[in-house]
Amino acid sequence: MSADASALIASLRELTPSIAASAAQTERERKPLDANFQAIAATGAFLFFVPKRFGGREYPLDAFVDVGLTLGEACASTAWVTTFCMEHNWMLAQFPQRAQEEIFGSQPYVIAPGAISPNGRATARGDGWVLNGRWQWGTGVMHADWALLSGTTEEGELRLFVLPMDEVEVIDTWHVDGMAGTGSNDMQVRDVFVPAHRSQSIVAMTVGRASGGAWHGTPMYRMPMMPILALAAGVPALGAARGALNRFVQRAATRTTFGSTVKQSERTDTQIRVGSAKGRLETAELIARHVAAECTRWGLEEEICPVDQRVRHRLLMAQAVRLARDVVRDLFEASGAGAHLAAEPLQRVHRDVHTISSHTVFDCELIAEQYGRLELGLAPSIPV
């Protein structure tokens, strides 16, 4: 990792005590706290994926893993919004040169939700498109200045459109039992005209071969998109599980169960549970770093990352998140009724990590099916 990237991680680590202390308030306010978000921005984190030609950093993906782990250990919701908003600058760097010059040329980075589910409808009109639709899961929308929204054209092509937030209606729908602090409300657009240069094919972006990415001529924008997305969504869960383990160890040092004077930390079953949790979390982290390394390697290749490898990366990250989820579950069930108190961080992490694991990108069975189909010589049954 470069010295600059290491300095970024160190700066974020300095923020984690205050982010952890305000995690309950983040959940109550149903969005990352403004002060925390501003402090994260001040570290330069959102410049991570911005092209160097616009003053960005283009840091290595391994450092991206460290960002998610570091912030996730303090607050899963804050980490999730941060990694997604960082990654969405990579997506903007795939757009046509004119759009990048227009947006990156006037501001250092964007804070933008990104919705690639085919919920929008795009109708060609003059030198652009008229976009209509409503999208769920608007991560980042509570601090956004732009939005990345998908739309299917009349020809059936799925495209991504970038438009300023004053053209987007935010609908208060984010009432959830986990990851409440992300503020991922719905977004709606009615008859908004988007110039042609602020539109990009999602298929080309998915394989890292969009025209805007090629303009930069660096490996960063030749990487496949879905592994980066899986890292953005998955690594905060790994960090949160690491935070749960730290909290479990802290409580075990003083906790006794009813009828016993033996500290929980002195019990053999607790020692086995902690050792097993550490091993599984280290395995999950190794998986994430392996996916980051392979994704980086594909950025260096002339060949496009093939579909079986993209599916494999997604399956690996789904398995890593499942490991994190199971660690949190096992620690929580051994934490007693007191862990269910609203003031106890363990119950929030338990809800948060289970919510992350239910994200569609981490559907192990569905992705394993696709990987198996490809191995058996069959075409995938879903878009991959």
N, C-alpha and C positions, 0 to 999 in steps of 0.2 A: 504494500500500500504506500502511496506517495506521502511525503511529509505534509502536504496541504490537506489531503484526505484524512490523515491521522489527526491533524489539528481540528478539522471539522468534527470528528467523532469526540474528541476531547471537549470541545465547546458544548456539544449536545449533552455529554455526560454531566457537565457542570449544572445543566438545567434540570436534571432528572429529580433531585430532591424536591424542588418546588412543584414540578409537574406531578409527581407522585402524591404530594401533600394535597394537591387540589383535584385529584382524580374524581373524588366523590362529587365535588362541585361541578366538574365537567359533565358528569352524568346527569346531575340535576338540571343544568342549564341546556342540556341536549346539544352541545356543540363544544369544540375546543375553546378554552378560555382565551379571550382576546390577548391578554398579557402573555400567555404561554405561546400562542401562535406567533405573536410579534417577536418574542425572544428567539424562537426557532428560526424565523426569517432572518433575524440579525446575524445568525451564525453563517449565513450563506447557503443553507441546506437546499433552498429552492433553485439555486444555480447549478445543482449537481448535473442535470441532464441538458442544460441549456448549451447550445453550440458555442465553442470557443470564439468563433467569429463575432458573436454578439456579447462577449464578455463572460460566457459561461465557463464551467469547469471541466465537463466531460470526465468525471472521476470514474474509476473502475467499479464494476458491479459488486466486487467483494466488499467495497466500502459501503455500498447500498445495503448489503446484508447487515453490516454493523450499525447503520442508522436505525433500521427496524428493530434490531435486538435491543439497542440501547434505550430507545424511546418506549418500546413495548414493555420493557421491564418496569417502567414507571406508570404508564397509562396506555392501554391497548387502543382506546379510541383516538387519543392524540397521535399516537404512532401511525395508526391506519390512515388518518387524514393527511399526515405529513408525507408518508411514502407514496400515496396515490397522487397527491398534488405535485410531488417531485417528478414522478414517472410521466405525468401528463404533459410535462414540458418536452419529454422525449417524443411524445405523440405529435406535438405541435411542430417539432423539428422535422417531421415527415411531410408537412404541408408544402405546397408550392413556394418557391423563393419569394414571390411577391407578398404572400401572407406573412411569412417570417420577417421580412424586412419591415412590414407594416406594424407588426405586433412586437417582436423582439427589438425592433429598431426604436421603439418608443417607451419600452419598459424592460427591466432586467429579466423578468420571468413572469409567468402567468400563474395564478391560482385558479384552477378550472376543474370542475367536475367533468368526468368523461363517461358517456353512456354509449356503449357499442351494441347493446341489444337492439334489434330491429323494430323499435317502437315508433319511429317517425316516418313521415311520407314526404318525399322531395319531388317537386314538380318543376321541370325546366321552364324558365321564363327569361327571355332575353339573355344577357350575359350573367346568368346565375341561376339560382334555385329559390323556390318558395317552400319553406319548411313548415310542417305542422306535426305535432305529436306531443305525447306525454311520456316522460321517462321516470322510472323509479331509481332508487339507490344513488342519489346525487351527492356522493362523497366530496366534500370540499365546498359545497354550495353556500355554506354560511359565511365564508370569507372570500368568495369568488369575485373575480373581475371579468372573466370570460367563461364560456361553457363550450365543451366539445360534445356534440349531440349527433347521433346517427340518424340516417334517413334512407329508406329504400326508394330508388328512382322508379320511374314508370317502366324502365327496361329491366327492373329486377336487381340492379346493382346496389350494394350496400355501401354508402359513403358516410364520411364523417364531416361535420360542419362545425366551424368555430365562429361564435357570435358573442357580442358583448352581453354582459349580464343584465343590462337595462332592457334587453329585448326578451328576457326570459322571466316567466312567472314562477316563483318558488311557492310550493304548496306544502303546508305544514302537515306532514303525514308521519313523521319519524317518532312514533310512540312504540318503543320496542323494549324487550326484556334484557337485551344484551347489546353492547356497542352503542348504547344510547348517546354517548358523548360525541359521536361522529356527526350528528346533525344531517344525516343523509336523506334529506327531504326530496319529494318529487319535484320535477321541473316540467313546465309546459310552455309550448310555443304555438302561436296561432298566426298563420299567414305572414311569416317573417321572411323577407328577401335576404338571401345570403349570396354575395358575389361569388363568381365561379372560382376565383383564386383562393377563397377561404373554404374550399372543399377538397377532400382527398379520398381516394379509394381505400376502403378498409382492407381489402384483400392484399393490395400492394404493401400496405403498412404492416400487415401481419407477418409477412416474410422479410421485412426490412429492405424492400426494394422500391419504396416510394421516391418520386422525383426529388422531393425536398431533402430527403435523407442522402441521396446520391450527390446532391450539390455540395455537401460538406466534405465528402471524400474521406471520412474517417470511419474506423470500425464501429464506433459507438452507434451509428445509425444504420448499420447493416445487420444488426442483431435481430433475431425474430422477436416479435412483440409479446406473444403469450407467456414465454418464460419470465420476462421482465414483470408483466402483470402478476404472475403467480408469486414472484418474489415480493412485490409490493403488498400483496394481500396476505401472504403467508408468514413472512418473517415477523411482523408484529405479534402474531400468535405465539411464535417461539419465544420471543422476548417476554411476553406476558406469562408464559408458563415458567420461565426462569424466575420471574418475579414471584410467582406463587410458591416455587420451591424455597426461595429465600425467606419468604414469610412463614412457611411451614416450619422451617428449621428454627427460626426465631421463636415461634410459639412453643415448639417442642421442648425448648430449653427450660421453660418454666411451667408447662402444662402438666397436670396430673389428671387421671381419670377417677371417676367416683369410686371410693373405697380403696384407693391406692395412694401410697406416698412416693411412688417411683415416678420420676420425671419421664415424660414420653420419650425424650431423647436417649434415655438409658435402656429402652426396651429394644430387644433384638429385632422385632418385627418392624419397628420404626427405622432402625439403621438399614435394614434390607430395603425398605420402601424408598428411603432417601438415595441410597446407592443406585437402585434401579432407575429412579427418576433422573438422576444425573446422567446415567448412561444413555437413556433414551433421548434426553434433550441434546446431548452431545451428538448422537446419531442424527437427529433432526437437523442440527446446525450443519453437520458435515454434508448432508443432502443439499441444503440450501446453497452452501458454498460450491458444491460440485455443479449444481445447475447454473450458478452464476459463472463459473469457469467455462463450462461448455458453451453457454450462450455467448460469452466473450470470444471464444474460439471461432464460433460461427461468424462473428462480425469480421474476423480476419480472412475468411474464406471467400473465394469468388463464387462458389456454389451456394445456392440457397439452402438453408437448413431444411431437410426433407420432413415430410409430414409425420413420419413415424418417430422422429426425434423430438418434434414439437409436442406430440402426444406423450412421449416418454417423459419429457421435462415436466409436463403438467401432472402426470401421474406421480412422479417422484415428490413434487411439492405437496400434492394431496396427501401422500403418505406421511410426509414430515409434519404436516398440520395435524393429522390424525394422532401421531405420536404425542404431540404437544397437548392435544385435547385429552388424551387418555392419562397423561401424567397429571394434569390438573384435576381430572375426575378422581384419580386414585388418592391424591393428596387431600382433596376436599372431603372425601368420605372418611378419612382417618383424622379429621380435624374437630370432630364433635359438634354438638349443637351450637356452641358459641361461634362457630365459623359462619353461621347463618345470620348473625346480627348485622343490621344494615351498616354499622360503622366498621365492620371487619372487611378489609380489602379482598380476602380470599373469595367471598361470595360473589363479588363483582367480577373478579378474574374468571371464576368458574362460568358465569353467564356470558362474559365477553368471548372467551375462547370457544365455547360451544356455538356461539352465534357465528364467529368467523368460520368454523369448520363446516357450517351449513351453506357457505357460499358456493354457488354453482361451479366455480372453477376447481373446487376441492371435492367434487362428487366422485369418490374413489371407484365405485362400482361402474358408473357411466364411463369414466375415462379408461378404466381397465378393460371394459368391453371394446372400446375403440382400439386400444393397443392390441388386444387379442384378435380383433377383426383384421387388422393390418398384418399381423403375424401369420394369419391363416389365408392371406391373399385376397381379403375382402375389402371393399371400400368402407370408410367410416360412415356411420349412420347419422352423425350430427356434424355441424360445421366445426372444424378444428384448425 
